[in-house]
Structure formats: C-alpha cells, structure tokens
Amino acid sequence: MRHVREILRLSLEAGLSTRMAGERAGVGPTTVRDMLKRFARSGLNWPVPAEMSDADLEACLYGLPGMKPGRRKQPEPDWSAVARELKRKHVTLQVLWEEYVAAHPDGYRYSRWCDLFRRWEGRLPLTMRQSHAGGEKMFVDYAGDTVPVVVDRRTGEVRDAHLFVAVLGGSSLSFACATWTEQFADWIEAHNGAFAFFGGVAHLLVPDNAKVAVIKACHFDPMVNRSYTDMARHYGTAVLPARPRKPRDKAKVEACVGIVERWVLGRLRNRIFYSLAEVNAAVAECITDLNDTRVLRQFSKTRRQLFEEIDAPNLKPLPAERWVHAEWKRCRVGLDYHIAIEHHHYSVPWRFARREVEARITTRTVEIFLDGERIAAHMRGSGNGRHTTIPEHMPSSHRRYREWTPVKIREEAARIGPMLSLLVEKIIEDRPHPEQGYRSCLGIIGLAKRFGAERLEAAARRALEIQARNYPSVKSILEKGLDKVPAREASDHTPIFHTNIRGSGYYN
C-alpha cells in the first residue's frame, strides 16, 4: 500500500511541499509528485468520497487488475513462468525483471513489477506453518553442492565430497559433515555422527524419498530400507519419510541446507583440502560458529541456547554402542551346507542345505537368517576362497571323518599296538605328500572293528615283514588268515641247504 490518501491529505489539504509530504509519509518527493499528477489525471476531486476505500483510490491512480479506471497498457508477464524460473539456482527477481524489460522496454518498472508478482504469488495455495516439539524430529538431507578435495598431490586429482546436513526441529541446532559418497554406508555413518553430535536421538527421523532411505516411495505407506529401519530400531527411533514431491514436509532441513551452504561452503570456497578429515575439521568449525554465535532474531538466542532449553531435555539417550552398518544379501545354501559371501564360504547347519537364506554382513561378522531366525553367525573372513566351518554344522558322518587329524590317527594306531603304529608311520613317510596316506591309514585302523585289535596288530607285523604298506594288502592278510601263520611257514620259498651253496660266512 502506497499511503495514497495520507499523501494527498498532506499535499492538498495541509498544503505541505512535496519534500515535506514525502518525509512525513516515508517516501521520496518524486513519488509524491508522480502521485499528484496521477490524481489530477484521474478526474477525482479532493476530498475523495468517504465510501471510497484506500484500495479503490490506489486502483484509480495506478490501474490495478480488475479495476476499470486507469487501465494499464503495459504487457503482462507470465507470472507462473517467473515463479518457475525463481526456483532455479542463482536466479533473482532482479535478473528476471531485466530480461522482461529487455523484451518489453515499455513494461513495468522494477518496483511495480515486484509488487504485481507478490500479488500474484499471494493467490497461490497457502503454506501451513509447522511447529515442532522439542526432541520430536530430526530432519536429514544432502546438500546439492559438493566440496572439492585434492586426493593426489602429485597429479592434482580432485574428488568431490558430499555434505550431509541434519537439523533438530525444535531448536534448529544444525550438524554437517562431509562424506565421499551418498551411498548407504556413508549415509549411516553420517547419522551416527549426527546422533553423537546432538548427544541424543530424536523420536522421528525425517528423510526425503532417496533410494538410500526409501526402497519404494508411496504417499501413504512408503517402504523404508530394511537396514535403515534396523538402525532406527537400534537407536529407539522411527523413520517417517517426507511425502513424494513434497519438499515442504522437510522444510526445516531444506532451509538449513541453504544456510549451511552459505555459511560453510561460502567461507571455505578459497581453501584447498587434501583429505576428508581436513574437510570435516573445517566444517565443524563453521558449524560451531553457526550454532554458538549467530543469534536468531525472532528468539534473541543462539541455536545452542535453544537446544539446551527445548531439545536436549526431550531427546532419547544414546545406546551403549553405536550402530554398525550391515548389508543384507539373499543366498542359497549349497550341497556342502555353505554360502558364499564375497569369495569366502560360511557354514550353516547341514539340515538347511539347498534352502534360501538371508545374510546380514558387517565389517566384522556374518549372520545368517532363515525366516527371521538366526541359524548361524561367523567372524568375517577375507575373500580368499576358503571355508569357515563350525563342527556342529556338519553331519555326524562328516564330523567323524573330519575329526581324524594326523595326531589322532597316530594316537589311535599306538593304542592298538606298536606294529600298527610303525606301519602307519611307514605309510605316511612313503607317500609324496603326507595327506595322501591319511585315508589308507583310516581304512586300516577301521579294520579293527571287523577283525579285532589283536589280529590287526599281527597283520601289521606281517605287512611290515613283506613290505606291504597299503590298505588292500592288510585287508587281504586278515581275510586269508595269514596273520595267524608264522612268517616262515607262510612263505612259498623255503631255504635250500647244500654243500655246494656258499653261505654268508664265506664272504666274511
């Protein structure tokens, strides 16, 4: 409103000069002179009729939309296009007005142009004022702009770091940190940092519908990422995503992102960083300055002071341990009752072979679930193609076979008798690789169940005498009963005694 009635009263009724009337009304003398000229052209007389409102009087002089007197002749801009352009980065009303005047030199002047846009904007749907209770919500998002980081001093290679922003609804206390990516692992780690910074947990987390947080966006029932839900459950909070394409649902963090970009990125624009740690140290300094020194005009307090009064008493306490990021993977158990995770194999109970299971993978552990119940847990192994097997997961037959270690094989052979112990040692020594003799030794020791330990010991003596160091030979000796016959009688070649045969003494 231009205070038309007051300016006309001061000029036409009080008789003040244009300069003095402008000073009283808070406008310039040029504006007063222009208003008097418009009043003279309008055909109205002073005093104007009492029933004429200030808005009608202004319309008569300046020709507002919908009023017949003083009908404007300037080209009307497309205000919806102006509103869309304003949403773009670095675009202001000044820039758009200059483009308008360049196309329409006889168009509205800047002040009138802005006034008409504000009037058009006032007819748009209303925005609901949201109020947030202390400790109720924590809004999270990533900033649109990134921080360049030099990762190689020799080549000058630059990598962009992404800025994570979190803000509490009650006090607007803000947190920011830099991460290499916006992937889930960095997303969770940034949340851990935010919880530690605030010293507590809000009752609700409000992200947008990014894939890192929401698997399937829905206006009524969004599907939240399972690991994100597990993290929220660990901290005793819940996830409430904003509605799709409704950024005003998280207006708090949208505004905070703009503040952080100006307050942090604007100050750090001329600095060069060589690591993510350097970026986060600089960001922490700027955030501390924002929270502790900048006074909010509407409250006459800093964000930190408001936090201590509003949010801090209502936050949930932090758990004893911070959340460890975990990934979920569907796997099918093989015939060897193992699943493969990044080129390493982990066992599950043998009865679950061929079943489809879910693996929860962290940096240190691998947990395996079937229908929501954990059936196995292992320490994380390196991707070397090896197996991590718990003996209790094996069938009894496999377990017995696996329990036959070299030490146990020797102990069992020694328990039966010295001849068998010697035979086992000879079998292992004769093989190119010791493990090649283990199975033969197991077979020979197993013959004790069928023929008895005493006969097996005798058969081992016979096998040593005839140099028969394998399982088939020992088994043949036992089956043919040669273990019961003295070695001299069992031989097919009896010694020959004759006067023409020189004995061993001849060579002494």
Secondary structure in CASP SS format (residue, H / E / C, confidence):
PFRMAT SS
TARGET T0000
AUTHOR 0000-0000-0000
METHOD secondary structure of the structure
MODEL  1
M C 1.00
R C 1.00
H C 1.00
V H 1.00
R H 1.00
E H 1.00
I H 1.00
L H 1.00
R H 1.00
L H 1.00
S H 1.00
L H 1.00
E H 1.00
A C 1.00
G C 1.00
L C 1.00
S C 1.00
T H 1.00
R H 1.00
M H 1.00
A H 1.00
G H 1.00
E H 1.00
R H 1.00
A H 1.00
G C 1.00
V C 1.00
G C 1.00
P H 1.00
T H 1.00
T H 1.00
V H 1.00
R H 1.00
D H 1.00
M H 1.00
L H 1.00
K H 1.00
R H 1.00
F H 1.00
A H 1.00
R H 1.00
S H 1.00
G C 1.00
L C 1.00
N C 1.00
W C 1.00
P C 1.00
V C 1.00
P C 1.00
A C 1.00
E C 1.00
M C 1.00
S C 1.00
D H 1.00
A H 1.00
D H 1.00
L H 1.00
E H 1.00
A H 1.00
C H 1.00
L H 1.00
Y H 1.00
G C 1.00
L C 1.00
P C 1.00
G C 1.00
M C 1.00
K C 1.00
P C 1.00
G C 1.00
R C 1.00
R C 1.00
K C 1.00
Q C 1.00
P C 1.00
E C 1.00
P C 1.00
D C 1.00
W H 1.00
S H 1.00
A H 1.00
V H 1.00
A H 1.00
R H 1.00
E H 1.00
L H 1.00
K C 1.00
R C 1.00
K C 1.00
H C 1.00
V C 1.00
T C 1.00
L H 1.00
Q H 1.00
V H 1.00
L H 1.00
W H 1.00
E H 1.00
E H 1.00
Y H 1.00
V H 1.00
A H 1.00
A H 1.00
H C 1.00
P C 1.00
D C 1.00
G C 1.00
Y C 1.00
R C 1.00
Y H 1.00
S H 1.00
R H 1.00
W H 1.00
C H 1.00
D H 1.00
L H 1.00
F H 1.00
R H 1.00
R H 1.00
W H 1.00
E H 1.00
G C 1.00
R C 1.00
L C 1.00
P C 1.00
L C 1.00
T C 1.00
M C 1.00
R C 1.00
Q C 1.00
S C 1.00
H C 1.00
A C 1.00
G C 1.00
G C 1.00
E C 1.00
K E 1.00
M E 1.00
F E 1.00
V E 1.00
D E 1.00
Y E 1.00
A E 1.00
G E 1.00
D E 1.00
T E 1.00
V E 1.00
P E 1.00
V E 1.00
V E 1.00
V E 1.00
D E 1.00
R C 1.00
R C 1.00
T C 1.00
G C 1.00
E E 1.00
V E 1.00
R E 1.00
D E 1.00
A E 1.00
H E 1.00
L E 1.00
F E 1.00
V E 1.00
A E 1.00
V E 1.00
L E 1.00
G C 1.00
G C 1.00
S C 1.00
S C 1.00
L C 1.00
S E 1.00
F E 1.00
A E 1.00
C E 1.00
A E 1.00
T E 1.00
W C 1.00
T C 1.00
E C 1.00
Q C 1.00
F H 1.00
A H 1.00
D H 1.00
W H 1.00
I H 1.00
E H 1.00
A H 1.00
H H 1.00
N H 1.00
G H 1.00
A H 1.00
F H 1.00
A H 1.00
F H 1.00
F H 1.00
G C 1.00
G C 1.00
V E 1.00
A C 1.00
H C 1.00
L E 1.00
L E 1.00
V E 1.00
P C 1.00
D C 1.00
N C 1.00
A C 1.00
K C 1.00
V C 1.00
A C 1.00
V E 1.00
I E 1.00
K E 1.00
A C 1.00
C C 1.00
H C 1.00
F C 1.00
D C 1.00
P C 1.00
M E 1.00
V E 1.00
N C 1.00
R H 1.00
S H 1.00
Y H 1.00
T H 1.00
D H 1.00
M H 1.00
A H 1.00
R H 1.00
H H 1.00
Y H 1.00
G C 1.00
T C 1.00
A E 1.00
V E 1.00
L C 1.00
P C 1.00
A C 1.00
R C 1.00
P C 1.00
R C 1.00
K C 1.00
P H 1.00
R H 1.00
D H 1.00
K H 1.00
A H 1.00
K H 1.00
V H 1.00
E H 1.00
A H 1.00
C H 1.00
V H 1.00
G H 1.00
I H 1.00
V H 1.00
E H 1.00
R H 1.00
W H 1.00
V H 1.00
L H 1.00
G H 1.00
R H 1.00
L H 1.00
R C 1.00
N C 1.00
R C 1.00
I C 1.00
F C 1.00
Y C 1.00
S C 1.00
L H 1.00
A H 1.00
E H 1.00
V H 1.00
N H 1.00
A H 1.00
A H 1.00
V H 1.00
A H 1.00
E H 1.00
C H 1.00
I H 1.00
T H 1.00
D H 1.00
L H 1.00
N H 1.00
D H 1.00
T C 1.00
R C 1.00
V E 1.00
L E 1.00
R C 1.00
Q C 1.00
F C 1.00
S C 1.00
K E 1.00
T E 1.00
R H 1.00
R H 1.00
Q H 1.00
L H 1.00
F H 1.00
E H 1.00
E H 1.00
I H 1.00
D H 1.00
A H 1.00
P H 1.00
N H 1.00
L C 1.00
K E 1.00
P C 1.00
L C 1.00
P C 1.00
A C 1.00
E C 1.00
R C 1.00
W C 1.00
V C 1.00
H C 1.00
A C 1.00
E E 1.00
W E 1.00
K E 1.00
R E 1.00
C E 1.00
R E 1.00
V C 1.00
G C 1.00
L C 1.00
D C 1.00
Y C 1.00
H E 1.00
I E 1.00
A E 1.00
I E 1.00
E C 1.00
H C 1.00
H E 1.00
H E 1.00
Y E 1.00
S E 1.00
V C 1.00
P C 1.00
W H 1.00
R H 1.00
F H 1.00
A C 1.00
R C 1.00
R C 1.00
E E 1.00
V E 1.00
E E 1.00
A E 1.00
R E 1.00
I E 1.00
T C 1.00
T C 1.00
R C 1.00
T E 1.00
V E 1.00
E E 1.00
I E 1.00
F E 1.00
L E 1.00
D C 1.00
G C 1.00
E E 1.00
R E 1.00
I E 1.00
A E 1.00
A E 1.00
H E 1.00
M E 1.00
R C 1.00
G C 1.00
S C 1.00
G C 1.00
N C 1.00
G C 1.00
R C 1.00
H E 1.00
T E 1.00
T C 1.00
I C 1.00
P H 1.00
E H 1.00
H H 1.00
M C 1.00
P C 1.00
S H 1.00
S H 1.00
H H 1.00
R H 1.00
R H 1.00
Y H 1.00
R H 1.00
E H 1.00
W C 1.00
T C 1.00
P H 1.00
V H 1.00
K H 1.00
I H 1.00
R H 1.00
E H 1.00
E H 1.00
A H 1.00
A H 1.00
R H 1.00
I H 1.00
G C 1.00
P H 1.00
M H 1.00
L H 1.00
S H 1.00
L H 1.00
L H 1.00
V H 1.00
E H 1.00
K H 1.00
I H 1.00
I H 1.00
E H 1.00
D H 1.00
R C 1.00
P C 1.00
H C 1.00
P H 1.00
E H 1.00
Q H 1.00
G H 1.00
Y H 1.00
R H 1.00
S H 1.00
C H 1.00
L H 1.00
G H 1.00
I H 1.00
I H 1.00
G H 1.00
L C 1.00
A H 1.00
K H 1.00
R H 1.00
F H 1.00
G C 1.00
A H 1.00
E H 1.00
R H 1.00
L H 1.00
E H 1.00
A H 1.00
A H 1.00
A H 1.00
R H 1.00
R H 1.00
A H 1.00
L H 1.00
E H 1.00
I C 1.00
Q C 1.00
A C 1.00
R C 1.00
N C 1.00
Y H 1.00
P H 1.00
S H 1.00
V H 1.00
K H 1.00
S H 1.00
I H 1.00
L H 1.00
E H 1.00
K H 1.00
G C 1.00
L H 1.00
D H 1.00
K H 1.00
V C 1.00
P C 1.00
A H 1.00
R H 1.00
E H 1.00
A H 1.00
S C 1.00
D C 1.00
H C 1.00
T C 1.00
P C 1.00
I C 1.00
F C 1.00
H C 1.00
T C 1.00
N C 1.00
I C 1.00
R C 1.00
G C 1.00
S H 1.00
G H 1.00
Y H 1.00
Y H 1.00
N C 1.00
END
